[in-house]
Amino acid sequence: MGQPTLDDEDPARGQARRQWLADVNDGLIASAGMVEGVAQAGGTTGVILVSGVATVLVGVATVAGIRFTEASDERDAHEALIEAERIRVATDPAAELAELAGIYERKGLSPALARQVAEELSAHDALAAQLDAEYRLDGPAAAVRPRSDAVRAGAAFALGALLPLLVGTVVPPSVRVSLTVVVVVVALVVSATFAARSGRTSVLRAVVRTAGIGILAMLITIALGSLLDLSEAEVEL
């Protein structure tokens, strides 16, 4: 038996991978923009390092906070929907059974078979049957986990942000700007390729879109950095 491929994986897992890669890209682009702007302005390695660490910390806090809020809102809405459906099933099971049979009838089953399917599913777990048929939900076990989502998002952003910061602080100043651009573009191309394959979408479109955004962001910060002079700025490390 062959090993599973990206095309064979669970759609939810593929979506999680694409979201993780998007957070990595956010870190790459944000950090690269900072490195390019400060380097173009003549900032020293110390200035770039301090600015980069600040960018990473602020970015991680922002991304993790946003993801925690989104996941919490989704969880609350999920739980409210389940509770409302539980009340309807408990107070008027006949109406819910008729509704469930109607759903399967609209999908192509005969009225008699639709009723039979609805009855058998409801006998096993009426709430789960309703949630699956009406909302494509697996019930309470499918609830999202805000803290885990926040940690993953923050870690992904930090991972992406560290690459341009590392390049910007270890390479000679004479090639700092150009080499950072090359490394970041290559990283964005690789990330976009994996994301496109996971989502079964066009790799070319994903690469052009992702790399294009990154290049545009870096060009803007390089242009702005050209207007500044940080050559005399010092940082005590």
C-alpha positions as CSV (number, residue, x, y, z in Angstrom):
1,M,0.0,0.0,0.0
2,G,1.4,3.4,-1.0
3,Q,2.0,6.3,1.4
4,P,-0.7,8.9,1.6
5,T,-0.2,12.0,-0.5
6,L,-1.4,15.6,-0.2
7,D,-4.2,14.8,-2.5
8,D,-5.4,12.0,-0.3
9,E,-5.5,13.8,3.0
10,D,-8.4,15.0,5.1
11,P,-9.7,18.4,3.8
12,A,-9.7,19.8,7.3
13,R,-6.0,18.9,7.7
14,G,-5.2,20.5,4.3
15,Q,-7.0,23.7,5.4
16,A,-5.1,23.8,8.6
17,R,-1.8,23.4,6.7
18,R,-2.7,26.2,4.3
19,Q,-3.6,28.5,7.2
20,W,-0.3,27.6,8.9
21,L,1.6,28.5,5.8
22,A,-0.3,31.7,5.4
23,D,0.9,32.7,8.9
24,V,4.4,31.8,8.0
25,N,4.2,34.0,5.0
26,D,2.9,36.9,7.1
27,G,6.0,36.6,9.3
28,L,8.3,36.4,6.3
29,I,6.8,39.5,4.7
30,A,6.6,41.6,7.9
31,S,10.1,40.8,9.0
32,A,11.6,41.2,5.5
33,G,10.0,44.6,5.1
34,M,11.5,45.7,8.4
35,V,14.9,44.4,7.6
36,E,15.0,45.9,4.1
37,G,13.8,49.3,5.2
38,V,16.3,49.6,8.1
39,A,19.1,48.1,6.0
40,Q,18.4,50.5,3.2
41,A,18.5,53.4,5.6
42,G,22.0,52.4,6.7
43,G,21.0,50.8,10.0
44,T,23.7,48.8,11.8
45,T,23.3,45.1,12.6
46,G,22.4,46.0,16.1
47,V,19.6,48.3,15.0
48,I,18.3,45.7,12.6
49,L,18.4,43.0,15.3
50,V,16.5,45.1,17.8
51,S,13.9,46.3,15.2
52,G,13.5,42.7,14.1
53,V,12.9,41.3,17.5
54,A,10.3,44.0,18.1
55,T,8.7,43.1,14.8
56,V,8.6,39.4,15.8
57,L,7.2,40.0,19.2
58,V,4.5,42.4,18.1
59,G,3.6,40.2,15.1
60,V,3.3,37.1,17.2
61,A,1.1,38.9,19.8
62,T,-1.1,40.3,17.0
63,V,-1.5,37.1,15.0
64,A,-2.0,34.9,18.0
65,G,-4.5,37.4,19.5
66,I,-6.5,37.6,16.3
67,R,-6.6,33.8,15.9
68,F,-7.7,33.4,19.5
69,T,-10.5,35.8,19.0
70,E,-11.6,34.3,15.8
71,A,-11.5,30.7,17.1
72,S,-13.3,31.8,20.3
73,D,-16.1,33.4,18.3
74,E,-16.4,30.3,16.1
75,R,-16.6,28.1,19.2
76,D,-19.2,30.2,20.8
77,A,-21.3,30.3,17.7
78,H,-20.9,26.5,17.3
79,E,-22.0,25.8,20.9
80,A,-25.0,28.2,20.6
81,L,-26.1,26.5,17.4
82,I,-25.8,23.0,19.0
83,E,-27.7,24.1,22.1
84,A,-30.5,25.6,20.0
85,E,-30.8,22.4,18.0
86,R,-30.8,20.3,21.1
87,I,-33.7,22.3,22.5
88,R,-35.7,21.9,19.2
89,V,-35.0,18.1,19.2
90,A,-36.1,17.8,22.8
91,T,-39.3,19.9,22.6
92,D,-40.6,18.9,19.1
93,P,-39.0,15.7,18.0
94,A,-41.7,14.9,15.4
95,A,-41.1,18.2,13.6
96,E,-37.4,17.7,13.6
97,L,-37.8,14.2,12.3
98,A,-40.0,15.5,9.5
99,E,-37.5,18.2,8.7
100,L,-34.7,15.6,8.6
101,A,-36.7,13.4,6.2
102,G,-37.4,16.4,4.0
103,I,-33.6,17.1,3.7
104,Y,-32.9,13.6,2.5
105,E,-35.9,13.7,0.2
106,R,-34.6,16.9,-1.4
107,K,-31.3,15.1,-2.0
108,G,-33.1,12.5,-4.2
109,L,-34.4,9.8,-1.9
110,S,-38.0,8.7,-2.2
111,P,-40.3,9.9,0.6
112,A,-40.5,6.5,2.1
113,L,-36.8,5.8,2.1
114,A,-36.0,9.4,3.3
115,R,-38.4,8.8,6.2
116,Q,-36.7,5.5,7.0
117,V,-33.2,7.0,6.9
118,A,-34.3,9.8,9.1
119,E,-35.9,7.5,11.6
120,E,-32.9,5.2,11.8
121,L,-30.4,8.0,12.2
122,S,-32.6,9.7,14.8
123,A,-33.0,6.5,16.8
124,H,-29.2,6.3,17.0
125,D,-28.5,10.0,17.8
126,A,-31.2,12.5,16.9
127,L,-29.1,15.6,17.7
128,A,-26.1,14.4,15.7
129,A,-28.3,13.5,12.8
130,Q,-29.8,17.0,12.7
131,L,-26.4,18.7,13.0
132,D,-24.9,16.7,10.2
133,A,-27.8,17.0,7.8
134,E,-28.5,20.7,8.4
135,Y,-25.1,22.2,9.2
136,R,-22.5,19.6,8.3
137,L,-21.3,19.6,11.9
138,D,-20.0,16.6,13.8
139,G,-21.3,17.7,17.1
140,P,-19.6,19.0,20.2
141,A,-16.4,16.9,19.6
142,A,-15.7,19.1,16.5
143,A,-15.4,22.3,18.6
144,V,-12.4,24.4,17.8
145,R,-9.6,25.1,20.4
146,P,-8.8,28.8,20.6
147,R,-5.6,28.4,22.7
148,S,-4.1,25.8,20.4
149,D,-5.0,27.8,17.3
150,A,-3.4,30.9,18.8
151,V,-0.2,29.1,19.7
152,R,0.1,27.6,16.3
153,A,-0.5,30.9,14.6
154,G,2.1,32.7,16.7
155,A,4.7,30.0,16.2
156,A,4.1,30.0,12.5
157,F,4.6,33.8,12.3
158,A,7.7,33.6,14.4
159,L,9.2,30.9,12.2
160,G,8.6,32.9,9.1
161,A,9.9,36.2,10.7
162,L,13.1,34.7,11.9
163,L,14.4,33.8,8.4
164,P,14.8,37.4,7.0
165,L,16.0,38.6,10.4
166,L,18.7,35.9,10.5
167,V,19.9,36.8,7.0
168,G,19.8,40.5,7.7
169,T,22.0,40.2,10.8
170,V,24.6,37.7,9.6
171,V,25.4,38.7,6.0
172,P,27.8,41.6,5.1
173,P,26.0,45.0,4.8
174,S,27.0,45.3,1.2
175,V,24.7,42.4,0.1
176,R,22.2,42.6,3.0
177,V,19.3,44.1,1.0
178,S,19.7,42.1,-2.2
179,L,20.4,38.8,-0.4
180,T,17.4,39.2,1.9
181,V,15.2,39.8,-1.1
182,V,16.4,36.6,-2.8
183,V,16.0,34.4,0.3
184,V,12.6,35.7,1.1
185,V,11.3,35.3,-2.4
186,V,12.6,31.7,-2.5
187,A,10.9,31.0,0.8
188,L,7.6,32.5,-0.4
189,V,7.8,30.4,-3.6
190,V,8.3,27.2,-1.6
191,S,5.5,28.1,0.8
192,A,3.1,29.0,-2.0
193,T,3.8,25.8,-3.8
194,F,3.0,23.6,-0.8
195,A,-0.1,25.6,-0.1
196,A,-1.3,25.3,-3.7
197,R,-0.6,21.5,-3.8
198,S,-2.5,21.1,-0.5
199,G,-5.5,23.0,-1.8
200,R,-5.3,21.4,-5.3
201,T,-5.1,24.9,-6.9
202,S,-2.8,26.4,-9.5
203,V,0.7,26.5,-8.3
204,L,1.7,29.2,-10.7
205,R,-1.1,31.5,-9.6
206,A,-0.3,30.9,-5.9
207,V,3.4,31.6,-6.5
208,V,2.8,34.8,-8.5
209,R,0.3,36.1,-6.0
210,T,2.3,35.3,-2.8
211,A,5.7,36.3,-4.2
212,G,4.3,39.4,-5.8
213,I,2.9,40.6,-2.5
214,G,6.2,40.0,-0.8
215,I,8.2,41.7,-3.4
216,L,5.9,44.7,-3.4
217,A,6.1,45.0,0.4
218,M,9.9,44.9,0.3
219,L,10.1,47.4,-2.5
220,I,7.9,49.8,-0.6
221,T,10.1,49.6,2.6
222,I,13.3,49.9,0.5
223,A,12.0,53.0,-1.1
224,L,11.0,54.5,2.3
225,G,14.3,53.4,3.8
226,S,16.1,55.4,1.1
227,L,14.5,58.5,2.5
228,L,16.0,57.9,6.0
229,D,19.5,57.9,7.4
230,L,20.0,55.5,10.3
231,S,23.8,55.2,9.8
232,E,24.5,57.1,13.1
233,A,21.9,55.2,15.1
234,E,23.4,53.0,17.8
235,V,22.1,50.3,20.0
236,E,23.8,48.9,23.1
237,L,23.6,45.1,23.1
